[in-house]
Amino acid sequence: MTNPVSTKPYLLRAIHEWCTDQGYTPHISVIVDANTLVPRQFVVDGQIVLNIGGEAAPQLSMGNEFITFMARFSGVAQSISIPVDNVVTIYARETGQGMAFEVAAASETDTPAFAEDAAPGEPKKPDGTRPHLTRVK
């Protein structure tokens, strides 16, 4: 008997659909490791928060192993690839409602992979807002 697929990618797709149906903007918080392709200047403390709403993430594909899409950072289109296992939270930006997941800590030998537009010596930080999750009954 083969191992069943994790429920996590299904839950991510469901929360994404719920956010979209409610008119909310879905965001994910992701741990960045060697298997994560994101722009380096937006990684803070080994994590990145990404808008995966329709306008911000065209060509969004939420598969069982990877979430992929195109995104614009500083006006430059980039291909983003996120391992599903690295998603820490998915939530609605407007309300903070969503779901959090346990994520195994990345090994200290993992080296992050980044999109190429990062200018060395010019790190940019996001606006400082952090996700706020609310228990949904």
C-alpha positions, 0 to 999 in steps of 0.5 A: 500500500502506498503512503497517502498524500498529505492533507496540507496541499488540499487544505491550502487550496481550500483556504485559498478558495475561501479567501477568493470567494470572500473577496479577501487577499490570500497570503502565505508565510513560507520558510525559505530553504534550498528548495525555495525560489524567491527574491532574496531581498524580501526574505526576513529571518529565513521567511517570506510572506507572499500575496497569492491572490489572482492579480498578484500571482498569475499562473498560480499552480497549487500542486501537491508538492509545490506552489508555483506562480509568476510575480512582480517584484520591483517591476520585474516578473519572476518565477516563484516556486515554494515547496508545500512543506515549507508553508507555515500559514495561509491567511486572508490579509484583510481579516487574519483568518486562516490556518497555520501548519507545523513545519520541520525546521530547515537544516542548517546546511540548507542554502537558500535559492533565490530569484536573480533580481536581488541586488547585492548589498541592497536588502529591502524589507517588507512593510513590517506587518505580520500575519495574525491568525484568528481561530475559526469555529 
